[in-house]
Amino acid sequence: FIGGKHVKSTSGRTADIYNPNTGEVQAKVALASKAELRAAVENAKSSQLAWAAKNPQVRARIMMRFLELANAHKEELANLISKEHGKTIPDALGDLQRGLEVAEFACGVPHLMKGEFTDGAGPGIAVGNAMILKPSERDPSCPMRIAELFLEAGLPPGILNVVNGDKESVDAILNDPDIKAVGFVGSTAIAQYVYA
């Protein structure tokens, strides 16, 4: 999902997506190449400048609209989580709720970033980054749907790109000179690998 559009991968590599509830392969996901990850980085770089120049309150309103859409689609999102994570629907709804609470907090970040003194609450405040999300290749559906909902909420194309991939994509992310920060969720062993 690059530049606000679904993009067909040309790498020729795929991975099976299993339904943990049944053990069956339910779909395949295309795995991005290094060049495809680089295209997402270039798209994010070019999109980020205009996004960062927007007033923080404008960005927060888009986050608020995303929250409305995510709440309206929570059953759909919970079903996607259940099919790829093997969670029960109530458990998936709980995970989704916790994620939405983080997004709710993020809506207040423009105010929190001001601190005790500010020259103004204008575009220079340090929020407004572009992001490339590389979900696990085992469960790509919910992140892709969330990217669509962000676009519907008014997020400009290119601010949130989703790149499905495996170790090749992770290595490309870690070695890309234009990626300024990396956050991840994983085991301690993976953290030793990423920061080694």
C-alpha positions as CSV (number, residue, x, y, z in Angstrom):
1,F,0.0,0.0,0.0
2,I,2.2,2.8,-1.3
3,G,1.1,6.4,-2.0
4,G,-2.5,5.6,-1.0
5,K,-2.9,2.7,-3.5
6,H,-2.6,-1.0,-3.5
7,V,0.5,-1.8,-5.5
8,K,1.1,-5.2,-7.1
9,S,4.5,-6.7,-6.1
10,T,6.9,-7.7,-8.8
11,S,9.3,-9.7,-6.6
12,G,7.7,-13.0,-7.5
13,R,8.1,-14.1,-3.9
14,T,5.1,-15.0,-1.7
15,A,4.3,-16.5,1.7
16,D,1.4,-18.5,2.9
17,I,-1.1,-16.9,5.3
18,Y,-2.5,-19.6,7.6
19,N,-5.7,-19.5,9.6
20,P,-4.5,-20.6,13.0
21,N,-8.1,-21.6,13.9
22,T,-8.1,-24.3,11.2
23,G,-4.4,-24.7,10.2
24,E,-5.3,-24.2,6.6
25,V,-3.7,-21.8,4.1
26,Q,-6.3,-19.1,3.5
27,A,-4.3,-16.7,1.3
28,K,-0.9,-15.8,0.0
29,V,0.9,-12.5,0.6
30,A,3.4,-11.0,-1.9
31,L,6.8,-10.3,-0.3
32,A,8.3,-7.0,-1.3
33,S,11.8,-6.7,-2.8
34,K,14.4,-4.2,-1.6
35,A,13.5,-2.1,-4.6
36,E,9.9,-2.1,-3.6
37,L,10.7,-1.1,-0.1
38,R,12.9,1.7,-1.4
39,A,10.0,2.9,-3.6
40,A,7.9,3.2,-0.3
41,V,10.7,5.2,1.3
42,E,10.9,7.6,-1.6
43,N,7.2,8.0,-1.5
44,A,7.1,8.7,2.2
45,K,10.0,11.2,1.9
46,S,8.2,13.2,-0.8
47,S,4.9,13.1,1.0
48,Q,6.2,13.9,4.5
49,L,7.2,17.5,3.8
50,A,3.7,18.8,3.0
51,W,2.3,16.7,5.9
52,A,4.7,18.1,8.4
53,A,3.9,21.6,7.2
54,K,0.3,21.2,8.2
55,N,-1.0,22.6,11.4
56,P,-0.9,20.0,14.2
57,Q,-4.6,20.5,14.9
58,V,-5.3,19.5,11.2
59,R,-3.3,16.3,11.7
60,A,-5.1,15.6,15.0
61,R,-8.5,16.0,13.3
62,I,-7.5,13.3,10.8
63,M,-6.5,11.0,13.6
64,M,-9.9,11.7,15.2
65,R,-11.7,10.9,12.0
66,F,-9.6,7.6,11.8
67,L,-10.8,6.7,15.3
68,E,-14.4,7.2,14.2
69,L,-13.9,5.0,11.2
70,A,-12.0,2.3,13.1
71,N,-14.8,2.2,15.7
72,A,-17.4,1.9,12.9
73,H,-15.4,-1.0,11.4
74,K,-14.3,-2.7,14.6
75,E,-16.2,-6.0,13.9
76,E,-14.5,-6.2,10.5
77,L,-11.1,-5.5,11.9
78,A,-11.6,-8.0,14.8
79,N,-12.6,-10.7,12.2
80,L,-9.4,-10.0,10.3
81,I,-7.3,-10.3,13.4
82,S,-9.1,-13.5,14.5
83,K,-8.5,-15.1,11.1
84,E,-4.8,-14.4,11.0
85,H,-3.8,-14.4,14.7
86,G,-6.1,-17.2,15.9
87,K,-7.7,-15.0,18.6
88,T,-11.3,-15.2,19.6
89,I,-13.4,-12.3,18.5
90,P,-13.7,-10.9,22.0
91,D,-9.9,-11.1,22.4
92,A,-9.4,-9.4,19.0
93,L,-11.8,-6.6,20.0
94,G,-9.9,-6.1,23.2
95,D,-6.6,-5.8,21.3
96,L,-8.2,-3.4,18.9
97,Q,-9.6,-1.3,21.8
98,R,-6.2,-1.0,23.3
99,G,-4.7,0.1,20.0
100,L,-7.5,2.7,19.6
101,E,-6.8,4.1,23.1
102,V,-3.2,4.7,22.0
103,A,-4.5,6.5,18.9
104,E,-6.8,8.6,21.2
105,F,-3.8,9.6,23.2
106,A,-2.0,10.5,20.0
107,C,-4.8,13.0,19.1
108,G,-3.6,15.1,22.0
109,V,0.1,15.0,21.1
110,P,0.2,18.4,19.4
111,H,-0.8,20.0,22.7
112,L,1.5,17.8,24.7
113,M,4.5,18.7,22.4
114,K,4.2,22.3,23.2
115,G,5.5,21.9,26.8
116,E,5.5,25.0,29.0
117,F,6.6,27.4,26.3
118,T,6.1,27.6,22.6
119,D,6.6,30.2,19.9
120,G,3.4,29.0,18.4
121,A,1.4,25.9,17.8
122,G,2.1,26.0,14.1
123,P,3.7,23.5,11.7
124,G,7.1,23.5,13.2
125,I,6.2,21.2,16.1
126,A,7.9,17.9,15.8
127,V,5.1,15.6,14.8
128,G,4.0,14.9,11.3
129,N,6.3,12.1,10.2
130,A,5.6,9.7,7.4
131,M,5.6,6.0,8.3
132,I,6.3,2.7,6.6
133,L,4.6,-0.2,8.3
134,K,6.0,-3.6,7.7
135,P,3.6,-6.0,9.4
136,S,4.4,-9.7,10.0
137,E,4.0,-11.6,6.7
138,R,1.8,-14.0,8.7
139,D,-1.0,-11.4,9.3
140,P,-1.1,-8.6,6.7
141,S,-4.8,-8.0,6.3
142,C,-5.7,-5.8,9.3
143,P,-2.7,-3.4,8.7
144,M,-3.7,-3.0,5.1
145,R,-7.3,-2.3,6.1
146,I,-6.2,0.2,8.7
147,A,-4.1,2.0,6.0
148,E,-7.3,2.2,3.8
149,L,-9.2,3.7,6.8
150,F,-6.5,6.3,7.4
151,L,-6.8,7.3,3.8
152,E,-10.5,7.6,4.1
153,A,-10.1,9.7,7.2
154,G,-8.1,12.2,5.2
155,L,-4.5,11.2,5.7
156,P,-2.6,12.2,2.6
157,P,-1.4,9.4,0.3
158,G,2.2,8.4,1.1
159,I,2.1,9.3,4.8
160,L,1.3,5.7,5.8
161,N,2.7,3.1,3.5
162,V,2.4,-0.6,4.2
163,V,5.0,-3.0,2.8
164,N,4.6,-6.7,3.2
165,G,7.8,-8.6,3.4
166,D,10.1,-10.9,5.3
167,K,13.7,-10.7,6.4
168,E,14.7,-9.1,3.1
169,S,12.4,-6.1,3.8
170,V,13.5,-5.9,7.4
171,D,17.1,-5.7,6.3
172,A,16.3,-3.1,3.7
173,I,14.5,-1.0,6.4
174,L,17.4,-1.3,8.9
175,N,20.0,-0.3,6.2
176,D,18.1,2.5,4.5
177,P,19.9,5.8,5.1
178,D,16.6,7.8,4.8
179,I,14.8,5.9,7.5
180,K,15.5,7.9,10.7
181,A,13.9,5.7,13.3
182,V,12.7,2.1,13.6
183,G,10.2,0.7,16.1
184,F,9.2,-2.9,16.4
185,V,7.4,-5.5,18.4
186,G,9.2,-8.8,18.8
187,S,11.0,-11.2,21.1
188,T,14.1,-10.4,23.0
189,A,16.1,-12.5,20.6
190,I,14.8,-10.4,17.7
191,A,15.7,-7.2,19.6
192,Q,19.3,-8.4,20.1
193,Y,19.4,-9.0,16.3
194,V,18.0,-5.6,15.4
195,Y,20.2,-3.6,17.6
196,A,23.3,-5.8,17.4
